[in-house]
Structures are given as C-alpha cells and as structure tokens.
Amino acid sequence: MVKNLEMTLGNLVFKNPLILGSGTITERKEFPIKSLDSGAAAVISRTLRIKNEHRPLFRPSVYYNDHYMLNSDNQNITPVNYWVEEIPEIKKHGLVGISISARNPADSSDIAEIFKTNVEPDFYEINFSCSHSALLYGKISYKSARSSLSNARNKTNKPIFLKLSLDNIVLDELKGIEKEELADAFVMSNSIGPGLAINIKTGRPYLQSVYGGVTGPAIKPFVLRSIYDIKQKLDTPIVGVGGISSSDDVLEYLMAGSSLVEIYSAAHIKGPSIFGEIKNALEAYSKNNNVDLKSVIGCALEGGIYGEERCSS
Ligand SMILES: Cc1cc2nc3c(=O)[nH]c(=O)nc-3n(C[C@H](O)[C@H](O)[C@H](O)COP(=O)(O)O)c2cc1C
C-alpha cells in the first residue's frame, strides 16, 4: 500500500510536498498547469509588482550546466490582472500561490486587495530575496519585508510565506517575525550570490549582465545546512528550495526540517514532467519504507524519532 504523501501547513493541505517555485516559467499559466497535472501539489506565480517599470532586458539572461544555473532575468512582465483572470482555471488543477515583491510594501496591500475582491489564491509568498535584483536595485531591508508581511496580513486570511535567501537570513529578525506571527512559513532559499560563469571559447561572461543569481544543485548543501540550523531555533514551518531534481533531494530537505519543497531550475531545464517522476519515486519510497512522508520531517535533527536507523541508512 502506498502510504500518504500529504503535507499540511496551517489549514492548507498539500497532496504531496512538491511546489513549482516562482520564476520565468511561471510568468504565465501554461507551465504551472502542466506541472500540476504532472504531479505538483502547488505552483507559485512569477513575483508580481503593481508597477512594472522599465527594467533592462538581458540576452542571454540564463546560463546553466549540470551543476548550477545563473540568471539575470528580472523582467516580471505579467500584470496582476492576468493572474486575477487565470486563478480560477489554475485552481481546478491544484493549489496556487501568488508571489509579491517586498521592494515596495504598498504592493502587498494593493495586490492582496485586488485578489480579495476577485478570487483569492490559496497562499501568498512575499519575496525579498533575489540576489541579482539586490545587485541592480539594492538589497531589500527587513523593515520593508515586515511591512510587506503586515500589509498582506491586514488584507487576507490566507497563509503568507516569506521567501528568504541565504544572503539575507538574520536569526534575530526571523525571531521577531515569528513572535509577531507575521509569516506562516519561511521559504529558503532564493538564488544566492550573484555569481559569474565565463565561456572559455570566447573569453567572455556567458550572461550579458555579467553576473547572475546562482541556483541549482550547487547551492543545495548550503541551503540544507541553513534549514537544519534554523529548524533548531525557530518553530515557523520551513519550505525548502534549492537544487532539487530528484526524490532523494526532496527527502533530504524533509529530513533537514522542511515541511514542503519548491523546485525551480530542474523544472525550467527538464520540463513539467519532472513533478510526476519525483512524485512516483516518493510514492515508492513511502511504500517500501511503510511510512507516511510527513513522518520523516526533521528526522535528521532528532536522530531517532523514527529510530537512528531510518535516518542513518
Ligand atoms: C530564471 C529564474 C527566475 C527566477 N525568478 C524568480 C522570481 O521571480 N521570484 C522568486 O521568488 N524567485 C525566482 N527565482 C528563484 C527560484 O524560485 C528558486 O528560489 C531558486 O531558483 C532556487 O531553487 P532551484 O535551485 O530549484 O532553482 C528564479 C530563478 C531562476 C533560475
């Protein structure tokens, strides 16, 4: 018998831990719907802003190899109204989260208000962490992130995630956010860096922007360490993201303390079918080990809620 892959976060039930993370492939509904049909439990829109001011268009804006991805794609061109219109259709396939930039805290209020008067998403993700836009436009402050969270809180009862990056995790700030119950989950991590990759055939950087946010397998050990660390100090649920491309990666994230995971680079490179492959492999794991998937959450920290052996095997 396949055991249960279900995960809960607050009052939201996810049929499994897999979420398509925010990015270029979630600018429009097609890729998210295919991902949900393939097996993802939820999808997250591209990060939205009320005012889509002119931003530089870099070409190429993405470079990847087997180890990592670099990107400087910060177009975010889809207007909020697009999602207002499309959410009902996407919801027929699974859960939908709307990502909002924390750069302008008024956006959280305005965007949540727009959805409130139409159809609300299942949850929100406040993004204050893209390493590349931090380089171009300056780092977003915790003050701004907190205002964004409380502005959204004042408008909606839906769960609100806060998306961090390894570059901006400050324990005392997170403790304050937890104490005030501003966020229902911490999402770790957005891209880190930025980094650089050079094409040795041309002697030039691969990206037109030279630098780009680093994502993919290379960041996974760093994100895992950070989740393992934060999990020991805070109670807010964690959504792990960074370098996941297999069910083994998902299990590592769950065992380190994540309640859910997001996948971006691997889906961008391999397509939406990756969700079905990972979901099937997780089903096989839960069946072979006779466990509900949620029972492994945080087991690496507890060295034995389920016995030393399960975690050490
Ligand atoms: C091309 C690209 C665009 C992205 N755009 C966004 C974005 O708009 N908002 C956001 O919160 N994260 C964005 N991300 C970050 C991803 O959602 C994810 O946090 C990060 O890539 C780490 O996960 P991964 O290793 O599975 O890709 C983007 C990543 C890439 C590669």
The ligand as an ORCA input file, in Angstrom:
! r2SCAN-3c Opt
* xyz 0 1
  C      15.376     32.186    -14.263
  C      14.941     32.306    -12.830
  C      13.966     33.245    -12.481
  C      13.550     33.343    -11.138
  N      12.593     34.276    -10.822
  C      12.128     34.321     -9.536
  C      11.077     35.231     -9.185
  O      10.541     35.980     -9.999
  N      10.669     35.229     -7.882
  C      11.199     34.396     -6.919
  O      10.774     34.413     -5.759
  N      12.188     33.522     -7.244
  C      12.658     33.478     -8.508
  N      13.644     32.579     -8.832
  C      14.210     31.703     -7.770
  C      13.554     30.325     -7.726
  O      12.170     30.366     -7.434
  C      14.255     29.442     -6.647
  O      14.089     30.027     -5.377
  C      15.744     29.287     -6.898
  O      15.970     29.096     -8.278
  C      16.363     28.107     -6.130
  O      15.721     26.897     -6.457
  P      16.267     25.875     -7.598
  O      17.684     25.536     -7.248
  O      15.327     24.702     -7.552
  O      16.167     26.620     -8.870
  C      14.103     32.486    -10.152
  C      15.094     31.553    -10.510
  C      15.521     31.455    -11.823
  C      16.589     30.449    -12.175
*
